[in-house]
Amino acid sequence: MYKYLLCWRYLRTRYIALASVISVMLGVATMIVVNSVMAGFSDKMRDRLHGVLADLVVESASFDGFDNFEEVMARVQEAGGDDVLAMAPTMETPGILKYRVGSGSMTRPVQIIGVRAAERARTGDFAEFLFDEKGEKVEPSFQVPERLKEISPAGARLKEIEGEPEDAFKRALQEQLEIQRRQQVPDQGAIIGYALGTWHPGKGQPDVYLAHLGTKISLAFPTSGKKPEAGFDEFTVVGFFKSGMSEYDSTHVYVPLEKLQKTRLLLGPDGKGAVNQIQIKVRPGTNLDRLADRLQPALDRLHPMFFKVWTWEQKQGPLLGAVAIEQSILNILLFMIIAVAGFGILAIFSMIVVEKTRDIGVMKALGASTSGIRGIFLGYGLLLGAVGSGVGMIGGLLFVRYINEIEKILSVVIGRKVFDDSIYYFDMIPTLVEPHTLIAIVIGALFIAVLASVWPAQRAARLHPVKALRFE
């Protein structure tokens, strides 16, 4: 019983130990906050990366792709069985986007992706990322609505003359205006990345739309053949792709698959076009790596060394790997803060042993055991660690809970945004508290505190009562 009483008394009266408690508290709180924020970013990133890509992707070795994609899809369905739920043929090609902005123009390098919108929506979260200028969801379709056709000068004029009497002049005017309307608003729609059509000033200001719905855009890209030449086509903006990842929102342009195949000269004599990717959605719970290993031999038998099956994580391996490495390095660096607190406990306990040599001798002379003396210091170290890690855990969780409010206050104090939302377009800082990480941090802090107490405890336990009281 005396061990616990002494530990509690030292905790209340030895204010120098408060430094160790604060060190442990700050270390634990910092690790909880950093891990929660990084886990939140990683979770958001993984979710959005997975939404952009399907579970599995079959790619061809040739940039021009393959025209027997229906046979390839049948082979995938046969090899995958019930694990394969949906597939979508895709053609990807780099290109140049251009559209008018006022009296000038905007030109950007882009990744042009030809898809069948409805099929692509069934293989991932494509439909979840499609919005209009008001931030409302739009259907996964490339059809140009009549309202967009009517906002063009020629479309508005066509609307005006609808009620006029029918005659040869009206019919000729309608034909001419229809031609102009198609030139101003092409019949084929395109969905462009949100960052391609907007200007993001940041600092809490609303985004400025440069390419509104109904804007005509021009796309240039390489055509197929022995000597590739520049292909060119025009589309009308019918929606915006907003995944929240600037890498995709600033480069992706989705267009109708058949239209891209025709312009890239990828249509065969039988009218079938080529694709260079097949996006595959699989049954939830399926092991993607094992399924990819099953599909690869089946496709190799169809065309050796031509197809490559990727999981979505393999496609995004470098990015996900970089995030994991950053989190590991930060954990190591931050854990050193708690290690510093451990050295503080070691120094304080060593001072207490020297200071309390006479008291230790008296206690041993009165019958205190060696294990009892050792238990005093080990218990004291455990108590310091428990108090520090407990307060740090509560403080860290509270910080995570109100991190966005704290960010706003800090932004006002320092005069600039602490969290720059121009990169991810997140409305708030994402956080994710993982219970196993929280437990590991607290247990690690307790372990360091107890470990730092071992040497002083052993030193005190080995004191001989006669030697301790010789000069008293």
N, C-alpha and C positions, 0 to 999 in steps of 0.2 A: 504493500500500500504506500510505503514511504517513497517509492520510486515515482508514482504518479503525482503525489503531492509536491515533490521537489520539481518535477517537470513543469507543473502548472505554475508554481511560484516563480521559477526562472523565466517563464514566458511572460509573466505579468510585470516582473521587476527589472529584468535585464533588457533595457531599451536598446542596447547596441544590437541585440538580436533582431530588432525591427528592420534593420538594413537588409538582413538575409531574407526576412519574410517579404519585404518589398521587391527584392530582386527576383525571388521565385514567383511572386505574384505577377510582375511585369513580364517575365519570360513566358509564363503560362498564358497570360492574356494575349500577348503578341502572337504566340504560335496559334492560338485558337482563331484569332481574327484573320491572320494571313492565310491559314489553311482553309478557313471558311470561304474567304473571298476567292482564292485560287480554285477551290473545288467548285464554287459557283460558276466562275468563268469557264472552267473546264467542262462542266456539265452542260452549260448553255452552248458552248462551242461544239461539243460532241453531238448534242441534239440537233443543232442547225446544220452541221456538216453531214450528219446522217440524213437529214431532211432533203438536202440538195442532191445527194447521191442515193441510189437504191442500195439494198443490202449487198447485192453482188453486181459486178460490172464485167461483161465480156467485151474485150477490146481486140481489134484486129491489128496485125503488125503493119498493115498498109494504111496510109493516111486516107486513101480513096475508099477503103472499106471492102465490103463484100455484098454482092447482090442477091445471094441465096439466104438472106436472113431468116426467111420463113422456115427453111430446112434446119438452120442453126437453132432457131427457137424450138422446133420440134425435137431436136436432139437434146437440148437442155431440159425440156419437159420430160422426156423419156428417162434421162439419167437422174433428174432431180425428184421425179415422182410427185407425191403429195406435198413435198416441202416447197415446191415452186408454186406461188400463188398468182403472180402476174409478171408480164414482161412488156418492155417498150423499146422498139428500135429507135436508135438515135444517131444523128450525124453531127459531129463537132468539127469546127474548122476555125482558125483564127481569121480575123478580118478587121476592117476599119469602119467605124460608125461616123456618120456626119448628118447634122441637121442644122437648120437655120435658127439663130437666136437674135432677134431684132434685125439689125442691118448686117450682122456678122454671121458666123457659123461656129459650131462646136464639132471638133474632130477628135475621136478617141479610138485607141486600139481596143478590140473586144474579142470575146470568144463567142462565136455564133453557133447556136445549138438548134438543129432541126429536130422537132419532135411532133408527135401526134398528141396534142394537149391532154385529151381525156385519158389516153393510155399512160402517159407520163404521170398523171395525177394518181393513178392506181398503184404505182410502184414506189411512192414516197410521199413526202409532205409538200410536193410542188404546189398543189392547190392552196395550201395554208399560207403560202408566201406571196400570193397575188392580191394586189390592192389597187384602188383607184386614187385619185388626187385627194379625196376626202378621207382616206384611210379605211374605206369599206372594202370588204372582200369582193372579188370579181370571179366569174366562172372561168375555169381553165379552157379557153377557146380563143381562136385567132380570128373569129368573125368580127367584121367591122360593123358596129351598130349604126342604124340609120341616123341617130342623133348626131354622131360624129361626122357623117357625110353632109348633114344639113348645116353644120357650122362653118363649112368652107364657103368662100365667096360664090362659087358656081352652084353649090348645093343650096345656098340661101336664095339665089336667083331662081333656081328650079322650083323651090317651094313657093315663091311669089307668083309665078305664072301658071300654077296648077289650076286656078279658077278662071283663067282667061278662055275665051271661045277657041274651039279647035279650028285650025286652018293650016295651010302649008307653011306659013312663016313660023307659027308656033312649033310645029313639028321639027323644022330645020333648026330653030333656036334650041329646042330641047336636046337634039342630037349633039349640037356643038357644046352646049353646057354640060352634057353628060361626059363628053370627052375631057373637058376642062376639070370636071369634078373628079374623074379618075386620076388625072394628073396631080391634082391638089390633095386628094385623099385616096391613096391606092386601095384596091379592094382586099388585099392581103394584109392581115394584122400582124403585129409583132409585140412581144412583151419584153420590155427592156429593164435592166437592172436599175433599182431605185436611185443609186448614186450617179448613174449615167444621165438621168433626166432631171436631177435636182442640184441645187447648191446648198451646202450645209454650213451655215455661218458659225454654228456652235454658240457657246455662252448663253444657252437657254433660248436663243432666237429661233423662230420657226423656219423650216426649210423653204427655199424658194424654187419653184418649178420652172425649169428651163424648157423642157419638152412636155407639153401638156398632152392629155388624151386627144387624139386626132392629129397630132403632129406627124408630118411626113419625114421619115428617116431614110437615108441612103446607106447601103451596105456594100462594101467591096471585099472580095475574098478570092483565093486562088481556085481556078477550075481544074478539072481532071484532064489527064492526057500526058503524052511524052514531054510536051513543052507547056507547062501550066501558064495560063494567062489570067489576067484579072477578070473576075466575074463581077457583075453589078446588078443590084435589084433595089426596089423601093418598097417600103412598107408603111403602115400606119400604126402609131402607138395605140394599143388598146388596153394596156395595163402595165403595172410596175411589179417587178420581182424584188421583194424586200425580205431577205433572209436574216438580216442583222449582221452579216459577215461582209466587211468592206471588200474582201478579196473577190467575192462573187457579185455583190451588188454593184460594183464598179466595172465589171467586165462582161457579165452574162447578157446575151440577147437571144431570146427564144423566138423562132420563126417556124412556119409550117414545114414539116419534113419534106413533103412532095415538092414544094416550091423550091427549097434549097437544093434538092437533088436535081431538079430540072436546070436550075441556073448554073450549078457546078458541073453540068454535063455528065451526070452519073446515072442517067436513065438508059437502060439497055434497049435492044430492038423489041423485046417483049413488053416494054413499058415498066419493068420493075426497076426500082432505084436501089442504089447501094447505101449501106449504113456502115459506120465504123465502131458502133457500140450497141450493146443490148443491156438495158437496165433490168434487173431482176429483183422482185420482191419475194421474200421467203416467209414461210410459216413462223410465227413468233416462237421463240425458244429453240429454233434450229441452230446447231453449231455451224457457223458460217465457214470456218476454216475446213471442216470436214466435208461440207457440201461442195466447196470450191475444189477440193481434192478429188471428189467424185466427178465433177463436171469436166475438169481439165483433160483426163484421158479420153473421155467421150468426144470432145471437140478435136483432140489431136488425131483421132482416127478419121475424122471427117476431113481435116486439112492439117497435116503435121506442121508444128512450129509456126502457126499463123495466128492462133487465138491465145489470149491470156485472160485467165479468170482472176479477178481481184475482189477481195472484200472491201467494203467501204473504209474500214480502218487501214487496210494496206494502201489504199489510194491516198489517204491523208496521213500516212505514217510519219513523215518528217515533222509535220505540224503538231500532231498529238504527242510525238516523242519529245519535241522541244518543250512543250508545256510540262510534261512529266519530269524532265530533267531539271527545269527551273524550280518546280515545286520541291524536288528532293534536295537541291542545293540550298534553297531557302530554309528548309527544315533543319538542315545541318547547321547553318549559320545561326539560326535563331535558338537552337538548342544549346549553343555555346553560352547564351545569356544565362540560362539556368545553370550551366556548368560553372559560370563565374559566381553565381550565388552559392554553389556547393563549396567553392574555395573560401568564400566568406564564412560559411558555417564552420569549415575546418579551422580557420584562423581564430574565430571566436571561441570555439570549444577548446582549442589549445590554450588560449588565455585563461579560460575558466578553470582548466585542470591545474595550471600553475597557481592561480589565485586561490583556489580552494583545496590546495594540498593538505593543509591542516584539518579542514572539515572532512575530507575524504579519509584521513588517518583516524579521526575520532569515530567516524561511522564504522570503519572496519574494526576498530578496537571494541566497539559496542556490539559487534556481531554481524555487520553487513557482509554479505558474501561477495565474492569476486564477480559473479554473474549479476548480482544486484547492482553493484556500482556500474558495471558495463551497461546494464539495462537503463540506468538513469540517463546516460548520455545518448544512447541509441533512441530511447523514447523521446528525449528532448529534440533530437534531430528529426524524428518522424513527425513530432508535433509541429515544428517549424515548417516542415514541408507540407503537412496537411493544411495548416492555416494559409500558407502562401498560395498553394495550388487551388484551394477551395475558393479563396477570395478572387484569385486570378481567373478561375473558371467562370465565376458569376460575372465578373467585370467584362471578360471577353465575350460572353454570350449576350450581355446587355449592349456592348458596343456593336456586335454583329446585328442585333435586333434593330438598333437605331442608327445604323451606319449611313443611311442616305440622309437622314436629318443632320447628322454630324458633318457629312460632306458639304451640305448646303451652308452650314454655319462657317466652316473653314474656308469655303469659297468666298464668302462675304468678308471674312477677316483678312485674308491674304490678297483679295482683289482679283483672283482668277480661278477658273474651274479646276478643282482638284481631280475630278473624274471627267476626262475628255470623252464625250459621247460621240465625237466625230468619227471614231474608228469602228465601233460596234453598233452604234445606233440603239444602245440599250437605254431605256427610260430611267433605269435605276441600276445601282451596283448589284449584281447578282451574288447571292451568298448561298452556301449549302453547308450545314453543320452535319458532319458524319460522326455518328456515335462512336465507332471504333477508333477514329482519330482522336476524339476528345478523351476517351479512356486511356489511350496510349500516351497522350501528353501528360495527363495527371499522374499516371503510374510512373512515367519517366521522371517527373519532378520529384515524386516521393522517393524513388530509388536513389537519385543523386543526393538528396538531403540525408538519407540514411547512410549512404556510402561515405559521405564526407564526415560522418560522425564516428565511423568505425575506428580510425586510428587514435583520436583523442580518447574514446571510450576504452580502448584496449590499454592505452597508456595509464589511464586513471585506475583501471581494474588491477593493474600489476603493481600499484604502489603498496609498499609494506607499511603497516601501521606504525611500527617502531621508527623506521626511517622518516616517515612523514611527520612524526611528532618529536623528532630528536632535538630540533632547535626551537621548539615552542615552549 
